Amino acid sequence: MPNRTKRGATILAALAAASLALTACSGAGATDPTAVDPSGDIVPREISWLLSRPADGGVIQAMKQIADEYAEDHPGFSLNLITTPDRPSYIQKYETLAAANKLPELFDTDATPFAQKLAKQGRMIDVGALLDDLDLTDQYREAALNYQRFPDGSLYMVPFEYSSEYFWYNKDLFSQAGIDIPSSLDDFPAMCESLRAKGITPIALDGQDQWPLERYMAYYPFRKAGADYVSDLANGEAKFADEAGQEAAKWLYDLGQAGCFQEGFSSTGYADAQALFTSGKAAVYNIGTWELSNLATDALDEGVRDSVDFFTLPTIEGSVTDADEFVTTSGIGMAVNAKTYDPLVRDFLGFALKHYPEIYAASGAMAPTTSVKTTIPEGATDLYSKAVEQADNVGKKIAVPWDTQLDPATNTRLQQELTLLVQGNVTPDEFVKTMDSALAENLDD
């Protein structure tokens, strides 16, 4: 499932107010975040989880089953799932409740600057300490845990998913255009031009939700300057005017000039972008393994099924990250409210986290741990196993999505300017100047 959606001006205004309120109530309800084994009796009650996940998705279904099993031995216990799948609406609710100091026992969050403020105020349990105390840390994929970490390396969120993001491509369309898999990011414009010359849409892009285009912005700096570049941007220690930012802007502009994305990409939604690829009308589609059921099973149109393959993020000359290092995510994480943490919450989490991986992996999804194997579903193509195997063999550095790192105002401006850059409405130099101004303006907010 996709990890990000755009944020509107109304939501930004609400979040700005929430951030001010959060500052005002700094430390409210704070406790020792490393006190992960509280003393006292386990008294069953209802606990709540504020979450942003599909109601029929594997995570919720697995946790419902686990909660029911736990309740059998703990009469009076129940898990109340407060679900808001729409991400912008969820973020508004989450940050407003945080500002009012009314978050429930468990709540979803990315490793955003806002969440880091909560952690620094002692309002979130140290998940790294909790997993150590439960003797579970070594079972988790390093990449899954690293995705949840704040820039300082601290861990305050539990991962429930694991995905790798690939460039899915149509081998037959590549053959028609007489091209090979690009060996470098710098090969993309020429790839697009060759495909366009044959009347083929090069890359299908969900431009409406904006986060997919922001992924492309993350790629060149990750290869050029490494994983820390975006966190340095967020902290005011780097600029878009730095070499990595300038080259990224130039690369995105060149993609636009080469016609890499479909006509009207900025108004194309998630499902329509995917349909362009799965119908054989587009040659490349950049998406994660959460879409395996649609890309690597008999659900895929028979006319393109045998033509689909994938390649990972290409490097560049002088790349500081390796070919096996690219976007590997573990989705939105779950934080634990320090204010309401007690023996029951700790006991339930211990039970849930030990049983969750096996149940989740049985659904055909990749678990965040190495303790279980993904069940390959009936009807899967050979590509399903190939994608899972690739995801099991990734490097240590992660190309993190930028929208989890930048402040909301800067991130919204970036998404807007990226569309203009690719459309050719602004130059790379104009883009860089605009974004550095936005960074400077929002750095202290």
C-alpha positions in Angstrom: 0.0 0.0 0.0 1.2 3.5 -0.6 3.0 5.2 2.2 2.2 8.9 1.5 -0.4 11.4 0.3 -0.4 15.1 -0.2 -1.3 17.6 2.5 -3.6 20.6 1.8 -3.3 24.1 3.0 -6.1 23.7 5.5 -4.3 20.7 7.1 -1.1 22.6 7.3 -2.8 25.4 9.1 -4.2 23.0 11.6 -0.9 21.3 12.1 0.8 24.6 12.6 -1.6 25.3 15.4 -1.0 21.8 16.8 2.7 22.2 16.8 2.4 25.5 18.8 0.2 23.7 21.3 2.6 20.8 21.5 5.4 23.2 22.4 3.2 24.7 25.0 2.4 21.4 26.7 6.0 20.1 26.4 6.5 17.4 28.9 2.8 16.9 29.7 2.3 13.4 30.8 5.9 12.6 30.4 7.5 9.6 32.1 10.7 7.6 31.8 10.7 6.2 28.2 13.2 3.5 29.1 11.1 2.1 32.0 9.8 -0.7 29.7 9.1 -3.3 32.4 6.8 -1.6 34.9 5.9 -3.3 38.1 2.3 -4.2 39.2 -0.5 -6.5 38.3 -1.8 -7.0 34.8 -5.4 -5.7 34.9 -7.3 -6.3 31.7 -9.1 -3.4 30.1 -9.7 -1.9 26.7 -6.6 -0.3 25.1 -6.8 1.7 21.9 -4.6 2.0 18.8 -4.9 5.1 16.7 -3.9 3.9 13.3 -3.7 4.8 9.6 -3.9 1.5 7.8 -6.5 -0.2 5.4 -9.2 -1.8 7.5 -9.0 -5.0 5.5 -5.2 -5.0 5.3 -2.9 -7.7 6.6 -1.6 -5.7 9.6 -5.1 -5.0 11.1 -6.4 -8.5 10.3 -3.4 -10.1 12.0 -3.6 -7.9 15.1 -7.3 -8.5 15.4 -6.6 -12.2 15.6 -3.9 -11.7 18.1 -6.0 -9.5 20.3 -8.8 -12.1 20.3 -6.4 -14.8 21.3 -5.0 -12.6 24.1 -8.5 -11.8 25.4 -9.2 -15.5 25.8 -6.6 -15.7 28.6 -7.3 -12.1 29.8 -11.1 -11.7 30.2 -12.0 -8.0 30.0 -9.2 -7.1 27.5 -10.0 -5.7 24.1 -8.1 -3.8 21.5 -10.0 -0.8 20.1 -8.8 0.1 16.6 -9.4 3.8 15.7 -8.9 3.6 12.0 -8.4 6.6 9.6 -6.9 5.2 6.4 -6.8 8.6 4.7 -3.3 9.8 5.6 -3.8 13.6 5.6 -6.9 13.2 7.9 -5.0 10.8 10.1 -2.1 13.1 10.5 -4.4 16.0 11.5 -6.1 13.8 14.1 -2.9 12.4 15.5 -1.1 15.7 15.8 -4.1 17.4 17.3 -4.6 14.7 19.9 -0.9 14.9 20.7 -1.1 18.6 21.2 -4.0 18.1 23.6 -2.1 15.3 25.4 -4.9 12.8 24.6 -3.2 10.2 22.5 -4.3 6.6 23.2 -2.1 3.8 24.4 -0.8 3.0 20.9 -0.6 5.3 17.8 0.8 5.2 14.3 3.5 7.7 13.3 6.4 8.0 10.8 9.8 9.1 12.1 8.9 12.8 11.5 10.3 15.9 13.2 6.9 16.1 15.0 7.3 12.6 16.4 10.8 13.3 17.4 9.6 16.2 19.5 7.2 13.8 21.3 10.1 11.4 21.9 12.3 14.2 23.3 9.6 15.2 25.7 9.4 11.7 27.1 6.0 11.0 25.7 6.9 7.8 23.8 8.3 4.6 25.1 11.8 3.7 23.9 11.0 0.9 21.5 14.6 -0.1 21.1 14.7 -0.7 24.9 11.4 -2.6 24.8 12.5 -4.9 22.0 15.8 -5.6 23.8 13.9 -6.4 27.0 11.5 -8.7 25.2 14.6 -10.4 23.6 13.2 -9.7 20.1 15.6 -7.2 18.6 17.8 -9.8 16.8 14.7 -11.2 15.1 14.0 -8.0 13.2 15.4 -7.1 9.8 18.0 -4.4 10.3 16.5 -2.4 7.4 13.0 -2.6 9.0 14.2 -1.1 12.2 16.5 1.4 10.6 13.5 2.8 8.6 11.8 3.6 11.9 14.8 5.4 13.5 15.1 9.1 14.0 18.2 10.7 12.5 20.0 10.3 15.8 19.6 6.5 15.6 17.0 6.2 18.4 14.1 3.9 17.9 10.6 4.8 19.1 8.4 3.0 16.6 7.6 -0.7 16.0 7.6 -1.9 12.4 4.8 -4.1 11.2 5.6 -4.3 7.5 8.5 -4.6 5.2 8.7 -3.6 1.5 11.3 -3.0 -1.1 10.7 -0.6 -4.0 11.7 -1.6 -7.5 11.4 -0.3 -11.0 9.0 -2.8 -12.6 9.4 -2.9 -16.4 7.9 -4.5 -19.5 10.6 -6.5 -21.3 8.7 -6.6 -24.6 8.4 -2.8 -24.7 12.1 -2.4 -23.9 12.8 -4.8 -26.8 10.6 -2.8 -29.1 12.6 0.3 -28.3 15.9 -1.5 -28.6 17.1 -0.6 -25.1 18.5 -2.4 -22.0 17.9 -1.9 -18.3 19.6 1.5 -17.4 22.9 0.9 -15.6 22.9 4.5 -14.3 20.3 7.1 -13.3 21.9 9.2 -15.9 20.6 6.7 -18.5 17.0 7.5 -17.8 16.5 10.4 -20.2 17.9 8.5 -23.1 15.7 5.5 -22.1 12.7 7.7 -22.1 13.5 9.2 -25.5 14.0 5.8 -27.1 10.6 4.6 -25.8 8.9 7.8 -26.8 10.3 7.4 -30.3 8.3 4.1 -30.5 5.1 5.7 -29.3 5.5 4.1 -25.8 4.8 5.9 -22.6 8.1 5.5 -20.7 7.1 5.7 -17.0 3.7 5.5 -15.4 3.5 8.0 -12.4 0.9 8.7 -9.8 1.4 12.4 -9.8 -1.8 13.3 -8.1 -0.6 12.0 -4.7 2.8 13.7 -5.2 4.8 11.3 -3.0 5.8 9.1 -6.0 7.5 12.0 -7.7 9.2 13.0 -4.5 10.7 9.5 -4.5 12.5 10.4 -7.7 13.8 13.5 -6.0 15.4 11.3 -3.3 17.2 9.0 -5.7 20.1 11.2 -7.1 21.1 12.7 -3.7 21.1 9.2 -2.2 23.6 8.0 -4.7 25.5 11.3 -4.8 25.7 12.2 -1.1 24.3 9.3 0.9 21.4 8.6 3.2 22.1 11.6 5.5 21.6 14.3 2.9 17.9 14.7 3.5 18.2 14.7 7.3 20.9 17.4 6.9 18.5 19.4 4.8 15.9 19.1 7.5 18.4 20.2 10.2 19.7 23.2 8.2 23.1 21.5 7.7 22.7 21.1 4.0 21.1 23.0 1.1 19.4 22.3 -2.2 22.1 24.4 -3.6 24.7 21.8 -2.6 26.0 19.7 -5.5 23.7 16.7 -4.7 20.6 19.0 -4.7 21.6 20.8 -7.9 22.2 17.5 -9.7 19.0 16.1 -8.5 17.1 19.1 -9.8 18.8 18.9 -13.1 18.0 15.2 -13.4 14.3 15.7 -12.7 14.2 18.5 -15.2 15.9 16.3 -17.8 13.3 13.6 -17.1 10.6 16.0 -17.8 12.3 17.3 -21.0 12.7 13.7 -22.2 8.9 13.1 -21.7 9.5 10.3 -19.2 6.1 10.5 -17.6 2.7 10.2 -19.2 0.8 13.2 -20.5 -1.2 14.8 -17.6 0.8 12.9 -15.0 0.1 15.5 -12.3 -3.6 14.6 -12.3 -3.2 10.9 -12.6 -4.1 8.9 -9.5 -2.6 5.7 -8.0 -5.0 3.2 -9.6 -4.8 4.8 -13.1 -1.0 5.0 -13.0 -0.8 1.3 -12.1 -3.3 0.5 -14.9 -1.1 2.2 -17.5 1.7 -0.3 -16.6 -0.4 -3.4 -16.1 -2.2 -2.9 -19.4 1.0 -2.7 -21.3 0.8 1.0 -22.2 3.7 2.2 -20.1 7.2 0.6 -19.9 8.2 1.3 -16.3 6.5 1.6 -13.0 8.2 2.5 -9.7 6.4 0.9 -6.8 6.9 -1.3 -3.7 6.4 -5.0 -3.0 3.1 -4.2 -1.3 1.8 -4.5 -4.9 3.1 -8.0 -5.4 -0.4 -9.4 -5.6 -1.1 -7.2 -8.6 2.2 -7.4 -10.3 3.4 -11.0 -9.7 0.4 -13.2 -9.6 -2.2 -14.4 -12.1 -4.2 -11.3 -11.2 -2.0 -9.5 -13.7 -3.3 -9.3 -17.3 -2.3 -12.5 -19.2 -1.2 -10.3 -22.1 1.7 -8.7 -20.1 2.2 -11.2 -17.3 5.2 -12.9 -18.8 6.7 -9.6 -19.9 7.0 -8.0 -16.5 10.3 -8.0 -14.5 12.0 -5.5 -12.3 15.3 -3.8 -11.7 16.6 -2.0 -8.6 17.6 1.6 -8.2 20.6 2.2 -10.6 23.7 3.8 -9.2 25.7 6.7 -10.7 29.4 7.3 -11.4 31.1 7.9 -8.1 28.0 6.7 -6.2 28.6 6.6 -2.4 25.9 4.0 -1.9 25.9 0.5 -3.2 23.7 -1.2 -5.8 21.9 -3.3 -3.1 21.0 -0.1 -1.2 17.7 1.5 -2.2 14.3 2.3 -0.8 13.4 -0.4 1.7 10.5 0.6 4.0 8.7 -0.8 6.9 5.7 1.4 6.6 4.2 3.7 9.2 5.4 2.6 12.7 3.5 2.1 15.9 4.5 4.2 18.9 3.6 3.5 22.5 2.3 6.3 24.7 4.5 6.7 27.8 1.7 8.3 29.8 -0.6 5.2 29.6 2.1 2.5 29.5 1.5 -0.1 32.2 1.9 -3.8 32.9 -1.0 -4.7 30.6 0.2 -2.7 27.6 3.7 -4.3 28.1 2.3 -7.8 28.4 0.0 -7.5 25.4 2.8 -6.1 23.2 5.1 -8.9 24.3 2.4 -11.4 23.3 1.5 -9.6 20.0 5.1 -9.0 18.7 6.0 -12.7 19.3 3.0 -14.0 17.4 2.6 -11.4 14.7 5.3 -12.3 12.2 4.1 -15.8 11.5 0.4 -14.7 11.1 1.4 -11.8 8.8 3.8 -13.8 6.7 1.1 -16.5 6.1 -0.9 -13.8 4.2 1.8 -13.6 1.5 3.3 -10.4 2.9 6.9 -9.8 4.0 7.2 -9.6 7.7 9.6 -7.1 9.4 11.4 -10.0 11.0 13.7 -12.7 9.7 12.2 -15.3 12.0 9.6 -16.4 9.4 9.4 -17.0 5.7 6.9 -15.3 3.4 4.2 -17.7 2.2 4.1 -17.6 -1.6 0.4 -17.5 -2.5 -1.3 -19.7 -5.1 -1.3 -18.1 -8.5 2.0 -16.4 -7.9 4.4 -16.0 -10.8 8.1 -16.7 -10.5 8.6 -13.0 -10.1 6.9 -13.1 -6.7 9.7 -15.3 -5.2 12.3 -13.3 -7.0 11.0 -10.0 -5.5 10.9 -11.6 -2.0 14.5 -12.9 -2.4 15.7 -9.5 -3.5 14.1 -7.9 -0.5 15.8 -10.4 1.8 19.2 -9.3 0.4 19.6 -5.5 0.8 22.4 -3.4 2.0 22.5 -1.3 5.2 21.8 2.2 3.9 18.3 3.2 3.1 17.0 5.8 0.7 14.3 7.1 3.0 11.2 8.9 1.7 11.8 12.6 2.1 8.3 13.4 3.3 9.1 11.6 6.6 12.1 13.9 7.1 11.2 17.4 6.0 8.8 19.7 8.0 5.3 19.7 6.5 5.5 23.2 5.1 8.8 22.6 3.3 7.6 19.2 2.1 4.4 20.6 0.6 6.3 23.3 -1.2 8.8 20.7 -2.5 6.0 18.6 -3.9 4.5 21.6 -5.7 7.8 22.7 -7.1 8.7 19.2 -8.3 5.7 19.1 -10.5 6.5 22.5 -12.0 10.2 21.4 -12.5 9.3 18.3 -14.4 6.7 20.2 -16.4 9.4 22.7 -17.4 7.6 25.6 -15.7 10.6 26.4 -13.6 14.3 25.9 -14.2 16.6 23.8 -12.0 18.2 27.0 -10.7 14.8 28.5 -9.9 13.8 25.3 -8.2 16.9 25.3 -6.0 16.5 28.9 -4.9 12.8 28.5 -4.1 13.5 25.4 -2.0 16.4 26.8 -0.1 14.2 29.8 0.8 11.4 27.5 2.0 14.0 25.6 4.1 15.3 28.8 5.7 11.8 30.0 6.4 10.5 26.9 8.0 13.6 25.6 9.8 12.7 27.0 13.2 9.0 26.1 13.0 
